[in-house]
Amino acid sequence: MKTIVFSTAAARDLDRLPDQARNQITEGLVSYAVSGNGDVKKLKGRDGYRLRIGEYRVLFDEDMTTILAVYIGRRTSTTY
């Protein structure tokens, strides 16, 4: 299992979401950290990855032991 770390901005983004969305995102991140399962793609034109959880996206970087969530938000044209 990888350790999940939130940047200050990502933690703020997560706190602003409704409870149901917050729970979905937390469960999705934990599932990815434990098993590697999830809708993850490498970002084009910049470093990092995105995890799709319903209508929300988590942009993150990862190494062998850590997942660093950088941005959490609803999918819009300005997400990436």
Contacts in CASP RR format, 6 or more apart in sequence:
PFRMAT RR
TARGET T0000
AUTHOR 0000-0000-0000
METHOD contacts of the structure
MODEL  1
MKTIVFSTAAARDLDRLPDQARNQITEGLVSYAVSGNGDVKKLKGRDGYR
LRIGEYRVLFDEDMTTILAVYIGRRTSTTY
1 33 0 8 1.000
1 34 0 8 1.000
2 33 0 8 1.000
2 62 0 8 1.000
2 64 0 8 1.000
2 65 0 8 1.000
2 66 0 8 1.000
2 67 0 8 1.000
3 33 0 8 1.000
3 65 0 8 1.000
3 66 0 8 1.000
3 67 0 8 1.000
4 29 0 8 1.000
4 30 0 8 1.000
4 33 0 8 1.000
4 66 0 8 1.000
4 67 0 8 1.000
4 69 0 8 1.000
5 66 0 8 1.000
5 67 0 8 1.000
5 68 0 8 1.000
5 69 0 8 1.000
6 14 0 8 1.000
6 68 0 8 1.000
6 69 0 8 1.000
7 68 0 8 1.000
7 69 0 8 1.000
7 70 0 8 1.000
7 71 0 8 1.000
9 70 0 8 1.000
9 71 0 8 1.000
10 58 0 8 1.000
10 69 0 8 1.000
10 70 0 8 1.000
10 71 0 8 1.000
10 72 0 8 1.000
13 71 0 8 1.000
13 72 0 8 1.000
13 73 0 8 1.000
14 22 0 8 1.000
14 25 0 8 1.000
14 26 0 8 1.000
14 69 0 8 1.000
14 72 0 8 1.000
15 22 0 8 1.000
17 25 0 8 1.000
17 56 0 8 1.000
17 72 0 8 1.000
17 73 0 8 1.000
21 56 0 8 1.000
24 53 0 8 1.000
24 54 0 8 1.000
24 56 0 8 1.000
25 53 0 8 1.000
25 56 0 8 1.000
25 58 0 8 1.000
25 72 0 8 1.000
28 38 0 8 1.000
28 51 0 8 1.000
28 53 0 8 1.000
29 51 0 8 1.000
29 58 0 8 1.000
29 67 0 8 1.000
29 69 0 8 1.000
31 37 0 8 1.000
31 38 0 8 1.000
32 38 0 8 1.000
32 40 0 8 1.000
32 51 0 8 1.000
32 67 0 8 1.000
33 67 0 8 1.000
38 51 0 8 1.000
38 52 0 8 1.000
39 51 0 8 1.000
39 52 0 8 1.000
39 53 0 8 1.000
40 49 0 8 1.000
40 50 0 8 1.000
40 51 0 8 1.000
40 52 0 8 1.000
41 49 0 8 1.000
41 50 0 8 1.000
41 52 0 8 1.000
42 48 0 8 1.000
42 49 0 8 1.000
43 49 0 8 1.000
43 50 0 8 1.000
43 59 0 8 1.000
43 80 0 8 1.000
46 80 0 8 1.000
47 61 0 8 1.000
48 59 0 8 1.000
48 60 0 8 1.000
48 61 0 8 1.000
48 62 0 8 1.000
49 59 0 8 1.000
49 60 0 8 1.000
49 61 0 8 1.000
49 62 0 8 1.000
50 57 0 8 1.000
50 58 0 8 1.000
50 59 0 8 1.000
50 60 0 8 1.000
50 80 0 8 1.000
51 57 0 8 1.000
51 58 0 8 1.000
51 60 0 8 1.000
52 75 0 8 1.000
55 74 0 8 1.000
55 75 0 8 1.000
56 72 0 8 1.000
56 73 0 8 1.000
56 74 0 8 1.000
56 75 0 8 1.000
57 71 0 8 1.000
57 72 0 8 1.000
57 73 0 8 1.000
57 74 0 8 1.000
57 75 0 8 1.000
57 79 0 8 1.000
58 69 0 8 1.000
58 71 0 8 1.000
58 72 0 8 1.000
58 73 0 8 1.000
59 69 0 8 1.000
59 70 0 8 1.000
59 71 0 8 1.000
59 72 0 8 1.000
59 79 0 8 1.000
59 80 0 8 1.000
60 67 0 8 1.000
60 68 0 8 1.000
60 69 0 8 1.000
60 70 0 8 1.000
61 67 0 8 1.000
61 68 0 8 1.000
61 70 0 8 1.000
62 68 0 8 1.000
71 79 0 8 1.000
73 79 0 8 1.000
END
